[in-house]
Amino acid sequence: MTDAVNLENLREMTGGDKDLEKELFDVFLTSSDDCLTSLKDNLGAGDEETWRTQAHAWKGMSLNLGAETLGKLCSEAQMNHIAPQDEKEKMLATIEAEYEKVKTYLKNV
C-alpha cells in the first residue's frame, strides 16, 4: 500500500523544515476544505465553470503537495465538468474519500 502523499519533492523544497511543512499542510487543508465545499455547492446545471475551476485549483494544490491520487481524481473532475449531477456526485464521493486519506496522513506526519 502506498502513502496518500509523497512528500519527497516538498521536503526538498522546504529543506526538511518541519515548521514550514506544517504551515503548508495547514494551508493545503484549509484550501482543500474550501474547494470541497465549492464542489458540493456547484454540482448542478449552470455551475459547470465553477466546478471546473475549483477542481482545477484542487488538482494543482494536490499535485504540488504530492497527493498524486487526489490530484488525478480532481483532474478527472475538471475534465468532466459538464457531466450530469449524478456522475459528479460519484466523482465527489471518490474525491472526498481520497481527501480523508490525505488528511489522515498529514495529521500523522
For each residue, the residues with C-beta under 8 A, 3 or more apart:
1:
2: 6
3: 6 105
4: 67 69 70 98 101 102 104 105
5: 65 66 67 102 105 106
6: 2 3 9 66 68
7: 10 11 21 66 109
8: 11 12 66
9: 6 12 13 66
10: 7 13 14 21 24 64 65 66
11: 7 8 14 15 16 21
12: 8 9 15
13: 9 10
14: 10 11 17 20 21 24
15: 11 12
16: 11
17: 14 20 21
18: 21 22
19: 22 23
20: 14 17 23 24
21: 7 10 11 14 17 18 24 25 109
22: 18 19 25 26
23: 19 20 26 27
24: 10 14 20 21 27 28 65
25: 21 22 28 29 65 106 109
26: 22 23 29 30
27: 23 24 30 31
28: 24 25 31 32 61 65 106
29: 25 26 32 33 103 106
30: 26 27 33 34
31: 27 28 34 35 57 58 61
32: 28 29 35 36 58 61 62 99 102
33: 29 30 36 37
34: 30 31 37 38
35: 31 32 38 39 54 55 57 58 61
36: 32 33 39 40 58 95 96 99
37: 33 34 40 41
38: 34 35 41 42 50 54
39: 35 36 42 43 51 54 55 58 77 88 92 95
40: 36 37 43 92
41: 37 38 47
42: 38 39 47 50 51 54
43: 39 40 47 51 85 88 89 92
44: 47 85
45: 48 85
46:
47: 41 42 43 44 50 51
48: 45 51 52 81 82
49: 52 53 81
50: 38 42 47 53 54
51: 39 42 43 47 48 54 55 77 81 88
52: 48 49 55 56 78 81
53: 49 50 56 57
54: 35 38 39 42 50 51 57 58
55: 35 39 51 52 58 59 74 75 77 78 81
56: 52 53 59 60 74 78
57: 31 35 53 54 60 61
58: 31 32 35 36 39 54 55 61 62 70 74 95
59: 55 56 62 63 71 74 75 78
60: 56 57 63 64 71
61: 28 31 32 35 57 58 64 65
62: 32 58 59 65 67 68 70 71 74 102
63: 59 60 66 67 68 71
64: 10 60 61
65: 5 10 24 25 28 61 62 102
66: 5 6 7 8 9 10 63
67: 4 5 62 63 70 71 98 102
68: 6 62 63 71 72
69: 4 72 73 98 101
70: 4 58 62 67 73 74 95 98 99 102
71: 59 60 62 63 67 68 74 75
72: 68 69 75 76
73: 69 70 76 77 91 94 95 98
74: 55 56 58 59 62 70 71 77 78 95
75: 55 59 71 72 78 79
76: 72 73 79 80 91
77: 39 51 55 73 74 80 81 88 91 92 95
78: 52 55 56 59 74 75 81
79: 75 76
80: 76 77 83 87 88 91
81: 48 49 51 52 55 77 78
82: 48
83: 80 87 88 91
84: 87 88
85: 43 44 45 88 89
86: 89 90
87: 80 83 84 90 91
88: 39 43 51 77 80 83 84 85 91 92
89: 43 85 86 92 93
90: 86 87 93 94
91: 73 76 77 80 83 87 88 94 95
92: 39 40 43 77 88 89 95 96
93: 89 90 96 97
94: 73 90 91 97 98
95: 36 39 58 70 73 74 77 91 92 98 99
96: 36 92 93 99 100
97: 93 94 100 101
98: 4 67 69 70 73 94 95 101 102
99: 32 36 70 95 96 102 103
100: 96 97 103 104
101: 4 69 97 98 104 105
102: 4 5 32 62 65 67 70 98 99 105 106
103: 29 99 100 106 107
104: 4 100 101 107 108
105: 3 4 5 101 102 108 109
106: 5 25 28 29 102 103 109
107: 103 104
108: 104 105
109: 7 21 25 105 106
